[in-house]
Every structure is written in structure tokens, then in C-alpha cells.
Amino acid sequence: MWALFVLTVMGIRVASTFQIGASDNKFLGFSDKQILDYLLDKSRYDKRMRPVDYTVVNVTVLLLTLSSPDESSLKYEVEFLLHQKWYDPRLKFDDGGKHRYLNGLMHTDHIWLPDTYFIKHGEFKYPLIPIHIALRIYPNGSVIYSMRRAMVLNCQGNLHIFPFDNLKCPFALESVSHEETEVELKWSKTEQQINGATSLRQQNAYLVKNVTGECGKQHTWRGNYSCLRVLLVFTRDKSFYISTVFVPGVVLVTSSFISFWLDINAVPARVMIGVTTMLNFCTTTNGFRSTLPVVSNLTAMNLWDGVCMFFIYASMLEFIIVNYLYRRLPGASGTRPVSAPVPESLKNPSLAQALSHKCFEQQFHRTT
């Protein structure tokens, strides 16, 4: 009896082991399409349900393009890839290592996806609907979803020191329909949170640094939702302003100083130089200011223009003052007739009479 009992127990264990092995290897020889069809069958998978009661979504951002309409704009266009990773135990599979991951890009409408939305940024660029780039399902149940977005960010800069200010462009990511107790967004700890692509294109946009973090607790009337914040800091191209504003300003100011070395009587030439430099400077600054945002604050550009105009006007004022003082001097041309100084001998009347008498005698002897 004892031997029969032992054989029965061993038979049951062998049968159960065989069944488990058959269950684990049921995807052997299956294609990724067949595996996905089984995993996403409506009888066993409901995309309306979260993977687990508390789902953590790890987020990373890959920048693709950064551009701005012009150097003075406060709007920046950003195009990037948003990578999201989470764990869904319903999508676990074992095919004996045949597939490193399953390509579920064509099944985005049948899989639960985080409802991540962008807030506090500005506006979306066309297309408004996100472009699905990749959806990978790994054997352990991990899911990586990548989508492409393009946004126009409203940036803030310190116009008091324009164009030497740095522009700060904030935006945030938030879960729309799931509260923080259900779905939590977190920055990835294993990868760089915000990274630039190797083919990153920048047009009038020069990224200095980026700052990431959490938005903090925000209790609103609709609940508390998980939120991540991003701050992109851009700088302006200083060479553009140096070649367009500062170098022409220096040239025009120094050109107005040429009148200091001209002859003081060359009035037309000195007036022409002063007036011409002033008109050229006003034309240059007005043409450049037409591309700048209209603000009521005093900027560094206003200070530069004021200093340049002061020096140009001061050079003209210097010529006017010097010319006026010169014309008041004795012997200045056009004011008084030029006369030779009176000798000391002629200032004494008796001596002058004696000299005139002596000259008369000498003249008389010559005639006789």
C-alpha cells in the first residue's frame, strides 16, 4: 500500500509539472502578431482597466528640434519625443526568448495608455493629435510607449537687460483622468530625463540648461493629479546683436569724431558729418527696432541707443560752441579787419613828432 501511495503522488507531480511546462511554453513558435492577438483578446484584456491599482509611469523627453521665428521673439517652437514606461502584468508572455519585445504600434487602440496631457505651455503645433512612434511590449510585462509632439512655448525674459537676458520656457505634464493615488508620473531614474537627440536642430534657439521636477501638491476642485514640470532656459545669439547693433553704433559714433580734426573754418563739412551720422544712426536703430517686441520697459538697447545719440549730438554741439567762441576772438576771419600792432615808439606823442621831423629833413636833403 505504501509503495502504491508513493507512486500515485509521484505521478500527480509529474503530470502537474508537464501541464505547467506546457502552459509556460504555449507561445513557442508563435509570431508576434499571434502573441499580441492572444494577449489583447477582449475576453481577457480590457483597456479601460488600469494595469494595477497603483500604476507608476516613468517619463523621459528627447528633444528633436528647437527653433524661434527671430532673435527677439518670446515664442519658441519645440519638437520632441515623449517616452513613457510602465508595468502591465496582463501582457507578460514567455516564448522561449524568440522575441526580445513585441511591436504593438498597430495595437495602440487596444492597449491601456496613460492619459498624459501638456499644460502651462502655450499652444500645440499641427498636427494636434500626437503621432505614435513606438509601442514595445517586453516579456516581463513592461511597456514602452513613445509619441511625437510639437508645441509653441510662451517664454519669459528680463527685457531690462535685453539682449543679454536668458529666456525661461516652462511647461508641465499631467495625468488628466487618473488621480495621483491611481496613476503617478515620475521622471526616470535610470535614464537622462531630458536629452537632446544626436541630430538636434537649433534655429535661433540656444538651449543653456533644463530643469525638471514635480509640480507639487495641487488640490483643485476636480482632485489631485500627478504632475511633472519642465523648464527650458534659452539664451540669445550675442553675435547677431554685436554685428547688427553694436558695431554699426561704434562706427557711427567714431565717425562723428572726425569733425574734431577738420579745419575750424570748414563749417559745411563739419555740419554735414554731424547731421549725416545722426540720420544714419536713427535709420539703423529704427529699422532694427521694427523687429523687436513692443514693450514699455527701459531695456539695455534703449540705454545703448541713448548713449550713442548723446555722443553724436555732443560732437555737433562741440563744433557749434567752438565755432562761436572762435568767431568772437580778435582777428577771426569775417568779424574784424586784420590790423598790425602799433609800435611802442608811436604810442609816445613827442617821440612821434621828432621822428616825423627827422624823416622830413632826410627827405628834403635827398631832393636838394
C-alpha positions in Angstrom: 0.0 0.0 0.0 2.8 2.4 0.9 4.5 1.8 -2.5 1.3 2.4 -4.3 0.7 5.7 -2.5 4.2 6.9 -3.3 3.8 6.0 -7.0 0.5 7.9 -7.1 2.0 11.1 -5.6 4.9 11.0 -8.0 2.5 10.6 -10.9 0.5 13.6 -9.8 3.6 15.8 -9.5 4.9 14.7 -12.9 1.5 15.4 -14.5 1.3 18.9 -12.9 4.9 19.7 -14.0 4.1 18.7 -17.5 1.0 20.9 -17.5 2.9 23.9 -16.2 5.6 23.4 -18.7 3.1 23.1 -21.5 1.4 26.3 -20.2 4.7 28.2 -20.0 5.7 27.2 -23.5 2.4 27.7 -25.2 3.9 30.7 -27.2 6.7 28.7 -28.6 6.8 29.1 -32.4 4.2 31.9 -32.3 4.7 35.1 -34.3 4.5 38.5 -32.5 1.1 39.0 -34.2 -0.3 35.8 -32.8 1.1 36.5 -29.3 -0.5 40.0 -29.4 -3.8 38.7 -30.7 -3.9 36.4 -27.7 -2.7 38.9 -25.1 -5.1 41.6 -26.3 -8.1 39.4 -26.8 -11.2 41.2 -25.4 -12.1 38.1 -23.3 -9.0 38.5 -21.2 -7.8 42.1 -21.6 -9.9 45.3 -21.0 -8.0 48.5 -22.0 -10.4 50.6 -19.8 -8.9 49.0 -16.7 -5.5 50.1 -15.3 -2.7 47.5 -15.2 -2.6 47.6 -11.4 -4.4 49.6 -8.7 -1.4 52.0 -8.4 0.5 52.4 -11.7 3.8 54.3 -11.9 4.7 55.8 -15.3 8.4 56.7 -15.8 8.8 59.6 -18.2 11.8 60.9 -20.4 11.9 63.5 -23.1 14.1 63.5 -26.2 14.4 66.9 -27.9 14.4 66.9 -31.7 14.2 70.5 -32.9 14.4 73.9 -31.2 13.5 77.0 -33.2 12.4 80.6 -32.9 11.0 82.9 -35.6 13.7 85.5 -34.9 16.2 86.5 -32.3 13.9 88.9 -30.5 10.9 86.6 -30.2 9.4 85.4 -26.9 8.0 82.2 -28.5 10.0 79.0 -29.1 8.9 76.0 -31.1 9.9 72.7 -29.6 9.5 69.2 -31.1 10.3 66.2 -29.0 9.7 62.5 -28.3 7.9 61.7 -25.1 8.9 58.2 -23.7 6.6 56.6 -21.1 7.3 53.3 -19.4 5.0 51.3 -17.1 4.3 47.7 -16.0 1.3 45.7 -17.1 1.2 42.2 -15.7 -1.6 41.2 -18.1 0.9 41.5 -21.0 3.5 39.1 -19.7 4.5 36.3 -22.1 7.2 33.6 -22.5 8.1 32.4 -26.0 11.4 30.9 -25.1 13.4 34.1 -25.8 12.4 34.2 -29.5 11.2 37.9 -29.3 13.1 40.5 -27.3 9.9 42.6 -27.4 6.6 42.7 -29.3 5.9 45.6 -31.7 2.4 46.8 -30.6 2.4 50.0 -32.7 -0.6 48.9 -34.7 -2.5 48.0 -31.4 -2.4 51.4 -29.7 -6.2 51.4 -29.8 -6.4 48.2 -27.9 -3.9 48.8 -25.1 -4.2 50.9 -21.9 -2.2 54.1 -22.3 -1.5 56.9 -19.8 -3.7 59.9 -20.4 -0.7 62.4 -20.2 -1.5 65.9 -21.2 0.6 69.1 -21.5 -0.4 72.2 -19.6 1.0 75.7 -19.0 2.9 75.8 -22.2 1.2 77.9 -25.0 -0.3 76.1 -27.9 0.2 72.9 -30.0 1.5 72.9 -33.5 0.0 71.0 -36.3 -0.8 68.1 -36.0 -2.7 68.5 -32.8 -3.1 64.7 -32.4 0.1 63.0 -31.1 2.0 60.9 -33.5 2.6 57.3 -32.3 6.2 56.4 -32.8 6.7 53.2 -31.0 4.9 50.8 -28.6 7.0 47.9 -27.3 5.8 45.1 -25.0 8.5 43.1 -23.2 8.2 39.5 -21.9 8.2 40.7 -18.2 5.2 42.9 -18.9 7.0 46.2 -19.2 5.5 48.6 -21.8 7.4 51.5 -23.5 5.3 54.0 -25.4 6.8 56.8 -27.5 4.9 59.7 -29.1 6.0 62.8 -31.0 4.7 66.2 -30.1 5.3 69.8 -31.3 4.5 72.8 -29.1 4.9 76.5 -29.1 6.2 77.7 -25.7 5.5 81.1 -24.3 8.7 82.2 -22.7 9.6 84.9 -20.2 12.7 87.1 -20.3 14.2 90.0 -18.4 13.7 92.8 -21.0 15.6 95.2 -18.8 18.8 93.6 -19.9 17.7 92.7 -23.4 19.5 91.2 -25.4 21.7 89.8 -22.6 18.8 88.0 -20.9 18.0 84.3 -20.8 14.5 83.1 -21.8 12.7 80.7 -19.5 10.1 78.5 -21.1 8.1 76.3 -18.7 5.6 73.6 -19.4 4.1 70.7 -17.4 2.8 67.2 -17.9 -0.2 66.0 -16.1 -2.4 62.9 -15.8 -5.9 64.0 -16.9 -8.4 61.4 -15.7 -6.5 59.4 -13.1 -5.7 60.9 -9.7 -2.3 60.6 -8.1 -3.4 57.6 -6.0 -4.2 55.7 -9.2 -1.5 56.9 -11.7 1.7 58.7 -10.8 4.1 60.3 -13.3 7.7 60.1 -12.3 10.9 61.2 -14.0 13.0 58.2 -15.0 15.9 57.5 -12.6 17.8 55.1 -15.0 17.9 57.5 -18.0 18.6 61.1 -18.6 15.3 62.9 -18.0 15.7 65.5 -20.8 18.2 64.8 -23.5 19.0 66.2 -27.0 19.0 63.9 -30.0 22.2 63.5 -31.9 20.6 65.2 -34.8 19.1 68.0 -32.7 18.4 71.0 -34.9 18.5 74.5 -33.5 17.4 77.6 -35.3 17.7 80.9 -33.5 17.4 78.9 -30.3 20.3 78.1 -28.0 19.5 75.8 -25.0 21.5 76.7 -21.9 20.1 74.2 -19.4 16.9 72.4 -18.4 15.3 71.9 -15.0 12.9 69.1 -14.2 10.9 68.3 -11.1 7.4 67.8 -9.7 4.7 70.4 -9.7 3.9 69.8 -6.0 0.6 69.2 -4.3 -2.2 70.9 -6.2 -5.6 70.3 -4.7 -8.2 71.5 -7.1 -12.0 71.1 -7.3 -11.5 68.1 -9.6 -9.0 66.3 -7.4 -5.2 65.9 -7.0 -3.4 64.7 -10.2 0.2 63.8 -10.7 2.2 66.5 -12.5 5.7 66.9 -13.8 7.2 70.3 -14.6 9.9 71.2 -17.2 11.8 74.5 -17.5 13.9 75.1 -20.7 16.3 78.0 -20.5 17.5 79.6 -23.7 20.0 82.3 -24.5 20.2 84.7 -27.4 22.9 84.8 -30.1 25.1 87.7 -29.0 27.0 87.8 -32.3 23.8 88.8 -34.1 23.3 91.9 -32.0 27.0 92.7 -32.0 27.1 92.7 -35.8 23.7 94.4 -36.2 23.6 96.9 -33.4 26.8 97.5 -31.5 29.4 97.5 -34.4 27.3 100.0 -36.5 26.8 102.2 -33.5 30.5 102.3 -32.7 31.4 103.1 -36.3 28.8 106.0 -36.5 29.9 107.5 -33.2 33.6 107.4 -34.1 32.7 108.9 -37.5 31.2 111.9 -35.8 34.5 112.5 -34.1 36.2 113.1 -37.4 35.0 116.7 -37.4 37.4 117.4 -34.5 40.3 117.2 -36.9 38.9 119.3 -39.7 39.8 122.9 -40.2 37.8 125.2 -37.9 36.6 127.2 -40.9 35.3 124.1 -42.8 31.8 124.7 -41.5 29.9 122.9 -44.3 32.0 119.7 -43.9 31.7 119.6 -40.2 27.9 120.2 -40.3 27.5 117.5 -43.0 29.4 114.9 -40.9 27.4 115.6 -37.8 24.0 115.6 -39.5 24.7 112.5 -41.7 25.9 110.4 -38.8 22.8 111.3 -36.7 20.5 110.4 -39.6 22.3 107.2 -40.3 22.1 106.1 -36.7 18.4 106.9 -36.4 17.7 105.0 -39.6 19.7 101.9 -38.4 18.1 101.8 -35.0 14.5 102.3 -36.3 15.0 99.5 -38.8 16.2 97.2 -36.1 13.5 98.1 -33.6 10.8 97.3 -36.0 11.6 93.6 -35.4 11.6 93.8 -31.6 8.6 93.2 -29.3 6.9 96.4 -28.2 7.4 96.9 -24.5 7.1 99.9 -22.2 10.1 99.0 -20.1 13.5 100.6 -20.5 15.9 98.0 -22.0 19.6 97.8 -22.4 19.1 98.5 -26.1 17.4 101.8 -25.2 20.4 102.7 -23.0 22.8 101.9 -25.8 20.9 104.0 -28.3 20.7 106.9 -25.8 24.5 106.8 -25.2 25.3 106.7 -28.9 22.9 109.6 -29.7 24.4 111.6 -26.8 28.0 111.3 -28.2 26.9 112.1 -31.8 24.9 115.1 -30.6 27.7 116.2 -28.3 30.2 116.2 -31.2 27.8 118.6 -33.1 27.4 120.7 -30.0 31.1 120.9 -29.6 31.5 122.2 -33.1 28.8 124.9 -32.5 30.4 126.1 -29.3 34.0 126.1 -30.6 32.9 127.9 -33.8 31.0 130.5 -31.8 33.9 131.2 -29.5 36.4 131.3 -32.3 34.4 134.0 -34.1 34.5 136.2 -31.0 38.3 136.1 -30.9 40.1 139.3 -32.2 41.3 138.8 -35.8 38.9 135.9 -36.6 38.0 135.9 -40.2 34.7 137.5 -41.1 34.4 139.5 -37.9 37.0 142.3 -37.7 39.6 143.7 -40.2 43.1 142.5 -39.6 45.4 145.3 -38.4 49.1 145.3 -37.4 50.1 146.0 -33.8 51.1 149.7 -33.1 54.8 150.1 -32.3 55.9 151.4 -28.9 57.6 154.4 -30.5 54.3 155.6 -31.9 52.5 155.4 -28.6 54.6 158.4 -27.3 53.4 161.7 -29.0 56.7 163.8 -28.5 58.8 160.9 -29.9 56.4 160.5 -32.8 56.8 164.2 -33.7 60.6 164.1 -33.5 60.7 161.1 -35.8 58.4 162.7 -38.3 60.6 165.9 -38.3 63.7 163.9 -38.8 62.1 162.0 -41.7 61.1 165.4 -43.3 64.7 166.7 -43.1 66.1 163.5 -44.7 63.6 163.7 -47.5 64.5 167.4 -48.0 68.2 166.8 -48.3 67.6 164.0 -50.8 65.7 166.3 -53.1 68.3 169.1 -52.9 
